[in-house]
Amino acid sequence: MEIKPIRKAVFPVAGLGTRFLPATKAIPKEMLPIVDRPLIQYAVDEAREAGIEQMIFVTGRGKSAIEDHFDIAYELEKTMSERGKDLSVLEPTRLGPGNCAYVRQQEPLGLGHAIWCARDIVGDEPFAIFLPDEFMHGSPGCMKQMVEEYRTIGGNMISVLEIPHDKVSSYGVIRPGQSEGAVTEVLGLVEKPKVEDAPSNLIISGRYILQPEVMRVLEGQGKGAGGEIQLTDAMAQMIGKQAFHAVTFDGNRYDCGSKVGYIEANLAVALERPDMADEVRAIAINLLK
């Protein structure tokens, strides 16, 4: 069976970001910075590193800042150029017309529905999904690690992380089959199980490679938990019909949908940056006194 390459990525960025109000009243939560790059930029950089060519953003009302961010800022670049400033800092923010597409999710009907909104652009090929809130920090990036495995085995893939067993009830968890290296066969998905019922301590963590058939499943799927169309439900239906594996990410995940996780991500990145690590460490030690 031919394994088609992953050329397209879907970024569901239509959420309201209510947990970060009032900061997100006028600015999309995906534009909140980790040090000096917005969350969405990290996700796009991770996609590019994995060889993905086309970025598909599923947006909603009030998300135009994301489109502006990946556009050419003519006045800014002209002014910087005239002042002899280095323009290379803006290079990652340029996505040409062939490399990005924007589609609207007009009603907040859940993650599965957001992905389904991109069906015409995805077409009949496998694609990646990035949840920008889940900041996956490592080298190589999470999606590159997944694509390396995908090239050998194909099918559907999710990234997972191993966490302490007593913390599993906050997450989606996989029911594992056979394991080899970082790759584990997925026999089932359980959303927020009780600790005693959890089939493993491997949690689903915001990166997916899915075959186009998932769009057909989403098409006919009713509402699930929270009255929303859930992606997990659609993936569960594909287990057993197509190959389904999990890749354990070698790196760190920061939940930037929560305030504490967001602050942790900023600190972690700042402490790795040669231009500021020493100062930030000194500030942190001082504050802890």
C-alpha positions as protocol buffer text, in pm:
chain_id: "A"
residue {
  index: 1
  type: MET
  ca { x: 0 y: 0 z: 0 }
}
residue {
  index: 2
  type: GLU
  ca { x: 133 y: 341 z: -95 }
}
residue {
  index: 3
  type: ILE
  ca { x: 194 y: 574 z: 200 }
}
residue {
  index: 4
  type: LYS
  ca { x: 101 y: 924 z: 86 }
}
residue {
  index: 5
  type: PRO
  ca { x: 316 y: 1206 z: 230 }
}
residue {
  index: 6
  type: ILE
  ca { x: 172 y: 1455 z: 481 }
}
residue {
  index: 7
  type: ARG
  ca { x: 157 y: 1786 z: 293 }
}
residue {
  index: 8
  type: LYS
  ca { x: -129 y: 1964 z: 473 }
}
residue {
  index: 9
  type: ALA
  ca { x: -191 y: 2063 z: 833 }
}
residue {
  index: 10
  type: VAL
  ca { x: -511 y: 2187 z: 997 }
}
residue {
  index: 11
  type: PHE
  ca { x: -494 y: 2436 z: 1285 }
}
residue {
  index: 12
  type: PRO
  ca { x: -829 y: 2472 z: 1466 }
}
residue {
  index: 13
  type: VAL
  ca { x: -804 y: 2829 z: 1598 }
}
residue {
  index: 14
  type: ALA
  ca { x: -1169 y: 2936 z: 1627 }
}
residue {
  index: 15
  type: GLY
  ca { x: -1197 y: 2901 z: 2008 }
}
residue {
  index: 16
  type: LEU
  ca { x: -1295 y: 3201 z: 2220 }
}
residue {
  index: 17
  type: GLY
  ca { x: -1013 y: 3173 z: 2475 }
}
residue {
  index: 18
  type: THR
  ca { x: -1245 y: 3257 z: 2766 }
}
residue {
  index: 19
  type: ARG
  ca { x: -998 y: 3123 z: 3025 }
}
residue {
  index: 20
  type: PHE
  ca { x: -760 y: 3409 z: 2941 }
}
residue {
  index: 21
  type: LEU
  ca { x: -1009 y: 3697 z: 2949 }
}
residue {
  index: 22
  type: PRO
  ca { x: -970 y: 3991 z: 2944 }
}
residue {
  index: 23
  type: ALA
  ca { x: -636 y: 3936 z: 2761 }
}
residue {
  index: 24
  type: THR
  ca { x: -814 y: 3751 z: 2480 }
}
residue {
  index: 25
  type: LYS
  ca { x: -1104 y: 3994 z: 2438 }
}
residue {
  index: 26
  type: ALA
  ca { x: -944 y: 4152 z: 2129 }
}
residue {
  index: 27
  type: ILE
  ca { x: -644 y: 3922 z: 2068 }
}
residue {
  index: 28
  type: PRO
  ca { x: -679 y: 3553 z: 1975 }
}
residue {
  index: 29
  type: LYS
  ca { x: -536 y: 3325 z: 2244 }
}
residue {
  index: 30
  type: GLU
  ca { x: -319 y: 3165 z: 1973 }
}
residue {
  index: 31
  type: MET
  ca { x: -141 y: 3502 z: 1939 }
}
residue {
  index: 32
  type: LEU
  ca { x: -34 y: 3508 z: 2305 }
}
residue {
  index: 33
  type: PRO
  ca { x: 346 y: 3496 z: 2306 }
}
residue {
  index: 34
  type: ILE
  ca { x: 581 y: 3243 z: 2455 }
}
residue {
  index: 35
  type: VAL
  ca { x: 865 y: 3491 z: 2519 }
}
residue {
  index: 36
  type: ASP
  ca { x: 861 y: 3664 z: 2179 }
}
residue {
  index: 37
  type: ARG
  ca { x: 679 y: 3430 z: 1939 }
}
residue {
  index: 38
  type: PRO
  ca { x: 307 y: 3364 z: 1940 }
}
residue {
  index: 39
  type: LEU
  ca { x: 182 y: 3013 z: 2016 }
}
residue {
  index: 40
  type: ILE
  ca { x: 53 y: 2972 z: 1660 }
}
residue {
  index: 41
  type: GLN
  ca { x: 399 y: 3054 z: 1522 }
}
residue {
  index: 42
  type: TYR
  ca { x: 556 y: 2769 z: 1720 }
}
residue {
  index: 43
  type: ALA
  ca { x: 294 y: 2528 z: 1578 }
}
residue {
  index: 44
  type: VAL
  ca { x: 353 y: 2647 z: 1219 }
}
residue {
  index: 45
  type: ASP
  ca { x: 731 y: 2619 z: 1264 }
}
residue {
  index: 46
  type: GLU
  ca { x: 685 y: 2264 z: 1393 }
}
residue {
  index: 47
  type: ALA
  ca { x: 474 y: 2181 z: 1085 }
}
residue {
  index: 48
  type: ARG
  ca { x: 735 y: 2322 z: 847 }
}
residue {
  index: 49
  type: GLU
  ca { x: 1012 y: 2128 z: 1020 }
}
residue {
  index: 50
  type: ALA
  ca { x: 809 y: 1811 z: 951 }
}
residue {
  index: 51
  type: GLY
  ca { x: 797 y: 1891 z: 577 }
}
residue {
  index: 52
  type: ILE
  ca { x: 436 y: 2015 z: 571 }
}
residue {
  index: 53
  type: GLU
  ca { x: 370 y: 2262 z: 289 }
}
residue {
  index: 54
  type: GLN
  ca { x: 16 y: 2395 z: 332 }
}
residue {
  index: 55
  type: MET
  ca { x: -126 y: 2541 z: 655 }
}
residue {
  index: 56
  type: ILE
  ca { x: -506 y: 2543 z: 689 }
}
residue {
  index: 57
  type: PHE
  ca { x: -640 y: 2768 z: 964 }
}
residue {
  index: 58
  type: VAL
  ca { x: -996 y: 2708 z: 1083 }
}
residue {
  index: 59
  type: THR
  ca { x: -1082 y: 3050 z: 1225 }
}
residue {
  index: 60
  type: GLY
  ca { x: -1383 y: 3229 z: 1371 }
}
residue {
  index: 61
  type: ARG
  ca { x: -1492 y: 3588 z: 1425 }
}
residue {
  index: 62
  type: GLY
  ca { x: -1226 y: 3817 z: 1570 }
}
residue {
  index: 63
  type: LYS
  ca { x: -931 y: 3607 z: 1454 }
}
residue {
  index: 64
  type: SER
  ca { x: -801 y: 3839 z: 1182 }
}
residue {
  index: 65
  type: ALA
  ca { x: -480 y: 3899 z: 1382 }
}
residue {
  index: 66
  type: ILE
  ca { x: -372 y: 3544 z: 1286 }
}
residue {
  index: 67
  type: GLU
  ca { x: -415 y: 3624 z: 916 }
}
residue {
  index: 68
  type: ASP
  ca { x: -228 y: 3954 z: 964 }
}
residue {
  index: 69
  type: HIS
  ca { x: 54 y: 3777 z: 1145 }
}
residue {
  index: 70
  type: PHE
  ca { x: 123 y: 3544 z: 851 }
}
residue {
  index: 71
  type: ASP
  ca { x: 91 y: 3822 z: 592 }
}
residue {
  index: 72
  type: ILE
  ca { x: 359 y: 4063 z: 466 }
}
residue {
  index: 73
  type: ALA
  ca { x: 361 y: 4381 z: 679 }
}
residue {
  index: 74
  type: TYR
  ca { x: 476 y: 4620 z: 408 }
}
residue {
  index: 75
  type: GLU
  ca { x: 495 y: 4941 z: 618 }
}
residue {
  index: 76
  type: LEU
  ca { x: 674 y: 4766 z: 906 }
}
residue {
  index: 77
  type: GLU
  ca { x: 927 y: 4601 z: 676 }
}
residue {
  index: 78
  type: LYS
  ca { x: 991 y: 4922 z: 481 }
}
residue {
  index: 79
  type: THR
  ca { x: 1050 y: 5120 z: 802 }
}
residue {
  index: 80
  type: MET
  ca { x: 1275 y: 4852 z: 948 }
}
residue {
  index: 81
  type: SER
  ca { x: 1471 y: 4834 z: 623 }
}
residue {
  index: 82
  type: GLU
  ca { x: 1521 y: 5211 z: 613 }
}
residue {
  index: 83
  type: ARG
  ca { x: 1650 y: 5203 z: 972 }
}
residue {
  index: 84
  type: GLY
  ca { x: 1893 y: 4921 z: 894 }
}
residue {
  index: 85
  type: LYS
  ca { x: 1711 y: 4671 z: 1117 }
}
residue {
  index: 86
  type: ASP
  ca { x: 1741 y: 4296 z: 1063 }
}
residue {
  index: 87
  type: LEU
  ca { x: 1435 y: 4165 z: 876 }
}
residue {
  index: 88
  type: SER
  ca { x: 1520 y: 3797 z: 924 }
}
residue {
  index: 89
  type: VAL
  ca { x: 1319 y: 3795 z: 1249 }
}
residue {
  index: 90
  type: LEU
  ca { x: 1004 y: 3826 z: 1034 }
}
residue {
  index: 91
  type: GLU
  ca { x: 1098 y: 3546 z: 792 }
}
residue {
  index: 92
  type: PRO
  ca { x: 903 y: 3268 z: 975 }
}
residue {
  index: 93
  type: THR
  ca { x: 587 y: 3482 z: 971 }
}
residue {
  index: 94
  type: ARG
  ca { x: 560 y: 3486 z: 591 }
}
residue {
  index: 95
  type: LEU
  ca { x: 324 y: 3228 z: 445 }
}
residue {
  index: 96
  type: GLY
  ca { x: 277 y: 3276 z: 71 }
}
residue {
  index: 97
  type: PRO
  ca { x: -69 y: 3247 z: -90 }
}
residue {
  index: 98
  type: GLY
  ca { x: -7 y: 2885 z: -195 }
}
residue {
  index: 99
  type: ASN
  ca { x: 107 y: 2788 z: 155 }
}
residue {
  index: 100
  type: CYS
  ca { x: -191 y: 2891 z: 364 }
}
residue {
  index: 101
  type: ALA
  ca { x: -569 y: 2885 z: 355 }
}
residue {
  index: 102
  type: TYR
  ca { x: -832 y: 3018 z: 592 }
}
residue {
  index: 103
  type: VAL
  ca { x: -1177 y: 2871 z: 648 }
}
residue {
  index: 104
  type: ARG
  ca { x: -1444 y: 2983 z: 894 }
}
residue {
  index: 105
  type: GLN
  ca { x: -1608 y: 2770 z: 1160 }
}
residue {
  index: 106
  type: GLN
  ca { x: -1929 y: 2971 z: 1193 }
}
residue {
  index: 107
  type: GLU
  ca { x: -2066 y: 2791 z: 1500 }
}
residue {
  index: 108
  type: PRO
  ca { x: -1869 y: 2656 z: 1798 }
}
residue {
  index: 109
  type: LEU
  ca { x: -1974 y: 2293 z: 1749 }
}
residue {
  index: 110
  type: GLY
  ca { x: -1656 y: 2127 z: 1874 }
}
residue {
  index: 111
  type: LEU
  ca { x: -1313 y: 2015 z: 1758 }
}
residue {
  index: 112
  type: GLY
  ca { x: -1449 y: 1746 z: 1526 }
}
residue {
  index: 113
  type: HIS
  ca { x: -1668 y: 2003 z: 1353 }
}
residue {
  index: 114
  type: ALA
  ca { x: -1374 y: 2246 z: 1318 }
}
residue {
  index: 115
  type: ILE
  ca { x: -1169 y: 1977 z: 1143 }
}
residue {
  index: 116
  type: TRP
  ca { x: -1466 y: 1890 z: 919 }
}
residue {
  index: 117
  type: CYS
  ca { x: -1484 y: 2257 z: 810 }
}
residue {
  index: 118
  type: ALA
  ca { x: -1146 y: 2206 z: 635 }
}
residue {
  index: 119
  type: ARG
  ca { x: -1263 y: 1902 z: 434 }
}
residue {
  index: 120
  type: ASP
  ca { x: -1266 y: 2070 z: 90 }
}
residue {
  index: 121
  type: ILE
  ca { x: -909 y: 2200 z: 128 }
}
residue {
  index: 122
  type: VAL
  ca { x: -777 y: 1874 z: 276 }
}
residue {
  index: 123
  type: GLY
  ca { x: -935 y: 1676 z: -10 }
}
residue {
  index: 124
  type: ASP
  ca { x: -849 y: 1310 z: -47 }
}
residue {
  index: 125
  type: GLU
  ca { x: -513 y: 1296 z: 128 }
}
residue {
  index: 126
  type: PRO
  ca { x: -385 y: 1233 z: 480 }
}
residue {
  index: 127
  type: PHE
  ca { x: -329 y: 1542 z: 691 }
}
residue {
  index: 128
  type: ALA
  ca { x: -189 y: 1659 z: 1023 }
}
residue {
  index: 129
  type: ILE
  ca { x: -374 y: 1839 z: 1302 }
}
residue {
  index: 130
  type: PHE
  ca { x: -210 y: 2077 z: 1548 }
}
residue {
  index: 131
  type: LEU
  ca { x: -380 y: 2208 z: 1862 }
}
residue {
  index: 132
  type: PRO
  ca { x: -170 y: 2522 z: 1924 }
}
residue {
  index: 133
  type: ASP
  ca { x: -276 y: 2541 z: 2294 }
}
residue {
  index: 134
  type: GLU
  ca { x: -72 y: 2226 z: 2348 }
}
residue {
  index: 135
  type: PHE
  ca { x: 279 y: 2360 z: 2324 }
}
residue {
  index: 136
  type: MET
  ca { x: 499 y: 2062 z: 2233 }
}
residue {
  index: 137
  type: HIS
  ca { x: 857 y: 2158 z: 2301 }
}
residue {
  index: 138
  type: GLY
  ca { x: 1145 y: 1939 z: 2187 }
}
residue {
  index: 139
  type: SER
  ca { x: 1402 y: 1881 z: 1917 }
}
residue {
  index: 140
  type: PRO
  ca { x: 1320 y: 1741 z: 1672 }
}
residue {
  index: 141
  type: GLY
  ca { x: 963 y: 1866 z: 1703 }
}
residue {
  index: 142
  type: CYS
  ca { x: 670 y: 1642 z: 1787 }
}
residue {
  index: 143
  type: MET
  ca { x: 528 y: 1630 z: 1432 }
}
residue {
  index: 144
  type: LYS
  ca { x: 870 y: 1552 z: 1281 }
}
residue {
  index: 145
  type: GLN
  ca { x: 901 y: 1259 z: 1523 }
}
residue {
  index: 146
  type: MET
  ca { x: 555 y: 1140 z: 1414 }
}
residue {
  index: 147
  type: VAL
  ca { x: 620 y: 1183 z: 1040 }
}
residue {
  index: 148
  type: GLU
  ca { x: 941 y: 977 z: 1067 }
}
residue {
  index: 149
  type: GLU
  ca { x: 738 y: 685 z: 1207 }
}
residue {
  index: 150
  type: TYR
  ca { x: 447 y: 746 z: 967 }
}
residue {
  index: 151
  type: ARG
  ca { x: 673 y: 703 z: 664 }
}
residue {
  index: 152
  type: THR
  ca { x: 727 y: 341 z: 768 }
}
residue {
  index: 153
  type: ILE
  ca { x: 383 y: 236 z: 893 }
}
residue {
  index: 154
  type: GLY
  ca { x: 129 y: 485 z: 748 }
}
residue {
  index: 155
  type: GLY
  ca { x: -229 y: 482 z: 876 }
}
residue {
  index: 156
  type: ASN
  ca { x: -353 y: 710 z: 1155 }
}
residue {
  index: 157
  type: MET
  ca { x: -136 y: 844 z: 1435 }
}
residue {
  index: 158
  type: ILE
  ca { x: -168 y: 1040 z: 1755 }
}
residue {
  index: 159
  type: SER
  ca { x: 104 y: 1176 z: 1978 }
}
residue {
  index: 160
  type: VAL
  ca { x: 96 y: 1057 z: 2338 }
}
residue {
  index: 161
  type: LEU
  ca { x: 281 y: 1134 z: 2659 }
}
residue {
  index: 162
  type: GLU
  ca { x: 342 y: 915 z: 2961 }
}
residue {
  index: 163
  type: ILE
  ca { x: 214 y: 1075 z: 3282 }
}
residue {
  index: 164
  type: PRO
  ca { x: 172 y: 956 z: 3643 }
}
residue {
  index: 165
  type: HIS
  ca { x: -120 y: 710 z: 3656 }
}
residue {
  index: 166
  type: ASP
  ca { x: -309 y: 909 z: 3921 }
}
residue {
  index: 167
  type: LYS
  ca { x: -336 y: 1211 z: 3684 }
}
residue {
  index: 168
  type: VAL
  ca { x: -505 y: 1032 z: 3389 }
}
residue {
  index: 169
  type: SER
  ca { x: -865 y: 1130 z: 3464 }
}
residue {
  index: 170
  type: SER
  ca { x: -811 y: 1480 z: 3318 }
}
residue {
  index: 171
  type: TYR
  ca { x: -716 y: 1349 z: 2972 }
}
residue {
  index: 172
  type: GLY
  ca { x: -799 y: 1126 z: 2678 }
}
residue {
  index: 173
  type: VAL
  ca { x: -613 y: 797 z: 2726 }
}
residue {
  index: 174
  type: ILE
  ca { x: -527 y: 518 z: 2480 }
}
residue {
  index: 175
  type: ARG
  ca { x: -593 y: 147 z: 2522 }
}
residue {
  index: 176
  type: PRO
  ca { x: -256 y: 13 z: 2408 }
}
residue {
  index: 177
  type: GLY
  ca { x: -172 y: -294 z: 2204 }
}
residue {
  index: 178
  type: GLN
  ca { x: 176 y: -401 z: 2099 }
}
residue {
  index: 179
  type: SER
  ca { x: 465 y: -161 z: 2147 }
}
residue {
  index: 180
  type: GLU
  ca { x: 793 y: -116 z: 1965 }
}
residue {
  index: 181
  type: GLY
  ca { x: 1026 y: 171 z: 2055 }
}
residue {
  index: 182
  type: ALA
  ca { x: 824 y: 494 z: 2064 }
}
residue {
  index: 183
  type: VAL
  ca { x: 533 y: 341 z: 1867 }
}
residue {
  index: 184
  type: THR
  ca { x: 233 y: 176 z: 2035 }
}
residue {
  index: 185
  type: GLU
  ca { x: -64 y: 16 z: 1863 }
}
residue {
  index: 186
  type: VAL
  ca { x: -393 y: 186 z: 1959 }
}
residue {
  index: 187
  type: LEU
  ca { x: -683 y: -51 z: 2035 }
}
residue {
  index: 188
  type: GLY
  ca { x: -915 y: 211 z: 2181 }
}
residue {
  index: 189
  type: LEU
  ca { x: -953 y: 566 z: 2315 }
}
residue {
  index: 190
  type: VAL
  ca { x: -1106 y: 653 z: 2651 }
}
residue {
  index: 191
  type: GLU
  ca { x: -1196 y: 1013 z: 2736 }
}
residue {
  index: 192
  type: LYS
  ca { x: -1121 y: 1117 z: 3098 }
}
residue {
  index: 193
  type: PRO
  ca { x: -1143 y: 772 z: 3262 }
}
residue {
  index: 194
  type: LYS
  ca { x: -1155 y: 715 z: 3637 }
}
residue {
  index: 195
  type: VAL
  ca { x: -806 y: 632 z: 3763 }
}
residue {
  index: 196
  type: GLU
  ca { x: -903 y: 273 z: 3843 }
}
residue {
  index: 197
  type: ASP
  ca { x: -1060 y: 224 z: 3496 }
}
residue {
  index: 198
  type: ALA
  ca { x: -778 y: 380 z: 3290 }
}
residue {
  index: 199
  type: PRO
  ca { x: -635 y: 134 z: 3036 }
}
residue {
  index: 200
  type: SER
  ca { x: -291 y: 306 z: 3039 }
}
residue {
  index: 201
  type: ASN
  ca { x: -109 y: 620 z: 3147 }
}
residue {
  index: 202
  type: LEU
  ca { x: -50 y: 734 z: 2786 }
}
residue {
  index: 203
  type: ILE
  ca { x: -246 y: 1053 z: 2722 }
}
residue {
  index: 204
  type: ILE
  ca { x: -344 y: 1203 z: 2386 }
}
residue {
  index: 205
  type: SER
  ca { x: -151 y: 1525 z: 2337 }
}
residue {
  index: 206
  type: GLY
  ca { x: -264 y: 1758 z: 2062 }
}
residue {
  index: 207
  type: ARG
  ca { x: -91 y: 1626 z: 1746 }
}
residue {
  index: 208
  type: TYR
  ca { x: -255 y: 1393 z: 1496 }
}
residue {
  index: 209
  type: ILE
  ca { x: -197 y: 1242 z: 1152 }
}
residue {
  index: 210
  type: LEU
  ca { x: -527 y: 1122 z: 1009 }
}
residue {
  index: 211
  type: GLN
  ca { x: -641 y: 960 z: 687 }
}
residue {
  index: 212
  type: PRO
  ca { x: -905 y: 1148 z: 483 }
}
residue {
  index: 213
  type: GLU
  ca { x: -1174 y: 889 z: 572 }
}
residue {
  index: 214
  type: VAL
  ca { x: -1211 y: 1067 z: 908 }
}
residue {
  index: 215
  type: MET
  ca { x: -1394 y: 1346 z: 722 }
}
residue {
  index: 216
  type: ARG
  ca { x: -1659 y: 1097 z: 607 }
}
residue {
  index: 217
  type: VAL
  ca { x: -1699 y: 974 z: 964 }
}
residue {
  index: 218
  type: LEU
  ca { x: -1734 y: 1332 z: 1095 }
}
residue {
  index: 219
  type: GLU
  ca { x: -1990 y: 1407 z: 822 }
}
residue {
  index: 220
  type: GLY
  ca { x: -2242 y: 1166 z: 968 }
}
residue {
  index: 221
  type: GLN
  ca { x: -2150 y: 1192 z: 1332 }
}
residue {
  index: 222
  type: GLY
  ca { x: -2391 y: 1320 z: 1594 }
}
residue {
  index: 223
  type: LYS
  ca { x: -2303 y: 1535 z: 1893 }
}
residue {
  index: 224
  type: GLY
  ca { x: -2111 y: 1373 z: 2175 }
}
residue {
  index: 225
  type: ALA
  ca { x: -1983 y: 1497 z: 2512 }
}
residue {
  index: 226
  type: GLY
  ca { x: -2073 y: 1859 z: 2588 }
}
residue {
  index: 227
  type: GLY
  ca { x: -2316 y: 1868 z: 2294 }
}
residue {
  index: 228
  type: GLU
  ca { x: -2019 y: 1901 z: 2056 }
}
residue {
  index: 229
  type: ILE
  ca { x: -1895 y: 1696 z: 1760 }
}
residue {
  index: 230
  type: GLN
  ca { x: -1594 y: 1524 z: 1911 }
}
residue {
  index: 231
  type: LEU
  ca { x: -1283 y: 1429 z: 1713 }
}
residue {
  index: 232
  type: THR
  ca { x: -1207 y: 1150 z: 1961 }
}
residue {
  index: 233
  type: ASP
  ca { x: -1542 y: 981 z: 1877 }
}
residue {
  index: 234
  type: ALA
  ca { x: -1460 y: 989 z: 1504 }
}
residue {
  index: 235
  type: MET
  ca { x: -1110 y: 848 z: 1560 }
}
residue {
  index: 236
  type: ALA
  ca { x: -1251 y: 572 z: 1781 }
}
residue {
  index: 237
  type: GLN
  ca { x: -1473 y: 462 z: 1491 }
}
residue {
  index: 238
  type: MET
  ca { x: -1168 y: 422 z: 1266 }
}
residue {
  index: 239
  type: ILE
  ca { x: -979 y: 195 z: 1507 }
}
residue {
  index: 240
  type: GLY
  ca { x: -993 y: -159 z: 1374 }
}
residue {
  index: 241
  type: LYS
  ca { x: -1078 y: -42 z: 1021 }
}
residue {
  index: 242
  type: GLN
  ca { x: -742 y: 127 z: 956 }
}
residue {
  index: 243
  type: ALA
  ca { x: -397 y: 106 z: 1114 }
}
residue {
  index: 244
  type: PHE
  ca { x: -388 y: 326 z: 1426 }
}
residue {
  index: 245
  type: HIS
  ca { x: -75 y: 398 z: 1628 }
}
residue {
  index: 246
  type: ALA
  ca { x: 48 y: 632 z: 1898 }
}
residue {
  index: 247
  type: VAL
  ca { x: 394 y: 788 z: 1907 }
}
residue {
  index: 248
  type: THR
  ca { x: 534 y: 876 z: 2250 }
}
residue {
  index: 249
  type: PHE
  ca { x: 675 y: 1227 z: 2218 }
}
residue {
  index: 250
  type: ASP
  ca { x: 1034 y: 1272 z: 2328 }
}
residue {
  index: 251
  type: GLY
  ca { x: 1004 y: 1625 z: 2467 }
}
residue {
  index: 252
  type: ASN
  ca { x: 788 y: 1838 z: 2695 }
}
residue {
  index: 253
  type: ARG
  ca { x: 422 y: 1938 z: 2669 }
}
residue {
  index: 254
  type: TYR
  ca { x: 291 y: 2258 z: 2823 }
}
residue {
  index: 255
  type: ASP
  ca { x: -84 y: 2311 z: 2847 }
}
residue {
  index: 256
  type: CYS
  ca { x: -108 y: 2672 z: 2732 }
}
residue {
  index: 257
  type: GLY
  ca { x: -486 y: 2655 z: 2756 }
}
residue {
  index: 258
  type: SER
  ca { x: -433 y: 2701 z: 3131 }
}
residue {
  index: 259
  type: LYS
  ca { x: -273 y: 3007 z: 3291 }
}
residue {
  index: 260
  type: VAL
  ca { x: -29 y: 2805 z: 3500 }
}
residue {
  index: 261
  type: GLY
  ca { x: 79 y: 2597 z: 3198 }
}
residue {
  index: 262
  type: TYR
  ca { x: 123 y: 2914 z: 2995 }
}
residue {
  index: 263
  type: ILE
  ca { x: 350 y: 3072 z: 3258 }
}
residue {
  index: 264
  type: GLU
  ca { x: 545 y: 2745 z: 3289 }
}
residue {
  index: 265
  type: ALA
  ca { x: 601 y: 2740 z: 2910 }
}
residue {
  index: 266
  type: ASN
  ca { x: 730 y: 3098 z: 2915 }
}
residue {
  index: 267
  type: LEU
  ca { x: 971 y: 3020 z: 3196 }
}
residue {
  index: 268
  type: ALA
  ca { x: 1092 y: 2696 z: 3036 }
}
residue {
  index: 269
  type: VAL
  ca { x: 1164 y: 2864 z: 2700 }
}
residue {
  index: 270
  type: ALA
  ca { x: 1324 y: 3171 z: 2863 }
}
residue {
  index: 271
  type: LEU
  ca { x: 1556 y: 2947 z: 3067 }
}
residue {
  index: 272
  type: GLU
  ca { x: 1680 y: 2783 z: 2745 }
}
residue {
  index: 273
  type: ARG
  ca { x: 1752 y: 3111 z: 2567 }
}
residue {
  index: 274
  type: PRO
  ca { x: 2121 y: 3209 z: 2576 }
}
residue {
  index: 275
  type: ASP
  ca { x: 2025 y: 3578 z: 2544 }
}
residue {
  index: 276
  type: MET
  ca { x: 1825 y: 3579 z: 2870 }
}
residue {
  index: 277
  type: ALA
  ca { x: 1861 y: 3252 z: 3062 }
}
residue {
  index: 278
  type: ASP
  ca { x: 2100 y: 3383 z: 3329 }
}
residue {
  index: 279
  type: GLU
  ca { x: 1891 y: 3694 z: 3401 }
}
residue {
  index: 280
  type: VAL
  ca { x: 1563 y: 3500 z: 3413 }
}
residue {
  index: 281
  type: ARG
  ca { x: 1712 y: 3240 z: 3647 }
}
residue {
  index: 282
  type: ALA
  ca { x: 1836 y: 3518 z: 3878 }
}
residue {
  index: 283
  type: ILE
  ca { x: 1491 y: 3684 z: 3869 }
}
residue {
  index: 284
  type: ALA
  ca { x: 1317 y: 3353 z: 3949 }
}
residue {
  index: 285
  type: ILE
  ca { x: 1553 y: 3281 z: 4242 }
}
residue {
  index: 286
  type: ASN
  ca { x: 1503 y: 3634 z: 4372 }
}
residue {
  index: 287
  type: LEU
  ca { x: 1122 y: 3607 z: 4352 }
}
residue {
  index: 288
  type: LEU
  ca { x: 1127 y: 3270 z: 4531 }
}
residue {
  index: 289
  type: LYS
  ca { x: 1302 y: 3431 z: 4826 }
}
